[in-house]
Amino acid sequence: MFDFQDLFQWDRFITPTIIKTFYWLVIGVIVLFGIYGILWSLAAMAISPFGGFILLLASLTSIVVGIVLSRIVAEFILIVFRINEHLGAIRDQGGMR
């Protein structure tokens, strides 16, 4: 993890260490909204069975798409920080010559 002192120093990034926590929080929010959508679509089936069924499919699809997109965003953020680390290593190798 990171120390409290890392918040006041700019030598090390803290985002790569906390991105996993934010990823799981986003997954939780997506699942909660998905469950809400499923329950709402089941209630809508009492009024219009076809409309409720379409809402049910949309809710299930949005859960899957939301999880995949949140993973892609989290990996993109980690890739940007990894590129920064590799560029720093290349810069350090060039400074030794």
C-alpha positions in Angstrom: 0.0 0.0 0.0 1.1 3.5 0.5 2.2 5.5 3.6 0.5 8.7 4.8 3.7 10.5 3.9 3.3 9.6 0.2 0.4 12.0 0.1 2.7 14.9 0.7 5.6 13.8 -1.6 5.6 13.7 -5.3 8.3 11.0 -5.8 5.8 8.2 -6.1 2.3 8.0 -7.5 -0.5 6.6 -5.3 -3.1 6.0 -8.0 -1.8 2.6 -9.1 -2.1 1.4 -5.5 -5.7 2.6 -5.0 -7.1 2.0 -8.5 -8.2 -1.6 -7.5 -10.2 -0.2 -4.6 -12.0 2.3 -6.9 -12.6 -0.5 -9.4 -14.4 -2.7 -6.8 -16.4 0.3 -5.7 -17.5 0.9 -9.3 -18.4 -2.7 -9.7 -20.5 -2.5 -6.5 -22.3 0.6 -7.8 -22.9 -1.1 -11.2 -24.3 -4.2 -9.6 -26.6 -2.2 -7.3 -28.0 -0.1 -10.2 -28.4 -3.4 -12.2 -30.4 -5.0 -9.4 -32.5 -1.8 -9.1 -33.1 -2.0 -12.9 -34.0 -5.7 -12.7 -36.5 -5.1 -9.9 -38.0 -2.1 -11.7 -38.3 -4.2 -14.9 -40.1 -6.9 -13.0 -42.5 -4.3 -11.6 -43.0 -3.0 -15.2 -43.9 -6.5 -16.4 -47.2 -6.1 -14.5 -48.1 -3.2 -16.7 -46.6 -4.3 -20.0 -45.0 -7.8 -20.1 -43.1 -7.1 -23.3 -41.8 -3.7 -22.1 -40.8 -5.2 -18.8 -38.9 -8.0 -20.6 -37.0 -5.5 -22.7 -36.1 -3.5 -19.6 -34.9 -6.8 -17.9 -32.7 -7.6 -20.9 -31.4 -4.0 -20.9 -30.6 -4.1 -17.2 -28.7 -7.4 -17.5 -26.8 -6.1 -20.5 -25.9 -2.9 -18.8 -24.5 -4.8 -15.9 -22.2 -6.8 -18.2 -21.2 -3.9 -20.3 -20.6 -1.7 -17.2 -18.3 -4.3 -15.7 -16.3 -4.7 -18.9 -16.0 -1.0 -19.5 -15.0 -0.3 -15.9 -12.2 -2.9 -16.2 -11.1 -1.4 -19.5 -10.9 2.1 -17.9 -9.0 0.8 -14.8 -6.5 -1.1 -17.1 -6.0 2.0 -19.2 -5.2 4.1 -16.1 -2.7 1.4 -15.0 -1.2 1.3 -18.5 -0.6 5.0 -18.5 1.2 4.8 -15.2 3.2 1.8 -16.4 4.3 3.7 -19.5 5.4 6.5 -17.2 7.5 4.1 -15.2 9.1 2.6 -18.3 9.9 6.0 -19.7 11.5 7.0 -16.4 13.6 3.8 -16.6 14.7 4.6 -20.2 15.5 8.2 -19.1 17.6 6.9 -16.3 19.5 4.5 -18.6 20.2 7.4 -21.0 21.6 9.5 -18.2 24.2 6.9 -17.2 26.0 7.0 -20.5 
